[in-house]
Amino acid sequence: MKKILVVNAGSSSLKFKLYLMPSEEVLCSGIAERIMHEDAIFQIKINQQSYKEVLPISDHKKAVHLLVDALKKHNIIQSFDEIAAIGHRVVQGGKYYNKSVIFDESVAEKVHSLIDLAPLHNGPNLTGYRAFKEILPNIPNVATFDTAFHRSMAEEDFVFPIPYELTTKYDLYRYGFHGTSHEYLAIEGAKLLGQENLKIITCHIGSGASISAVKNGKCVATSMGLTPLGGIMMGTRTGDIDPSIVYFLCHKLNKDIQEVYDILNKKSGLLGVSGVSNDARDVDKAKAKGNERAILAQRLFIRRIADYIGQYFVRLGGADLIIFSAGIGENSHSFRQNVIKEISSALEIDFNEEINKNSRAITTLLTNPSSKVHVALIPTDEEVMIARDTFRLI
Ligand code: AMP
């Protein structure tokens, strides 16, 4: 048995989970939040018990110190060399990585070179790696990329129809994201049906949302694009729109491209259409009170998802299983039912509304045995995928 630490470093946060591998038992989990603030928070959860401190955390290195001290203080480890390896989530692996790799200086350089393609993520992911490398220099690190699972797509699925010289000069490809989640869902979906060689449509629907088409365990298409702005409509992001809207908004609002880009990323989606909130629960409440824009936002959201499922059904030449996951997909039975209502007659889905209504956040088959295409709810687990890859690589 080996202890594997899984880390997800954000710009002002550091999430962690310590696993015992290969049993996949979670020994503890937690987060350092508001890093660089005087009133930062460090929280660790052990056996359902949470310990929380409010204190200044000057940078990610300080957060790593707090973490390793807490592991010792709570007797989870006696010494640091009990940690066999550290697995890092890295959002953008670009054209370089189609699987997890040992995270060393050459990988760090590549991750750095990709910051332009994922400015909000790759920088902080790298900061996390450097902090661990400095404080625990003898423990090996592994990088798991959100984009890696999608590298199996064919060229016509990842090249955009812009001048090809620009595509290759700037590496402007459809990289797709949430890859670790889509891969996990496809594996768990195959386990649930007890079959291999399946055609699966995986729907990761949270505040960020994406859909993938998976054939025999390999991704053949995915909705997000060069950045996580593309694909289906999300909490605050547009998803795919006519690109000329960008041109019009710049002109009509007399705003520069950065300001309009911010509108597309932060002020659109459920929030922009409803005018209420980016949170699906708030939009639901407003809808229940008859708010017309909330009703429209939800109709748009459902329609975009149904359209992508239809597209991928054709792309795969049929489907054995559609999986719903992430914040909205796992928790909202009405959301799942609304999507299925749009597609059930074309796809001959025999949906069990009663089971759906009573299912939340636990792996459940939501269709009757006679269904041509099955539908399941599967809670995603990106951390355990990182732990598995890290354990395998060391
Ligand atoms: P995630 O990004 O996967 O953490 O998902 C976050 C989103 O899940 C939130 O913005 C909520 O809109 C949504 N969510 C969580 N619980 C529910 C629920 N019971 N009903 C509808 N949406 C939910």
Boltz pocket constraint, residues with backbone or C-beta under 6 A from the ligand:
constraints:
  - pocket:
      binder: B
      contacts: [[A, 205], [A, 206], [A, 207], [A, 208], [A, 235], [A, 278], [A, 279], [A, 280], [A, 281], [A, 326], [A, 327], [A, 328], [A, 331], [A, 332]]
      max_distance: 6.0
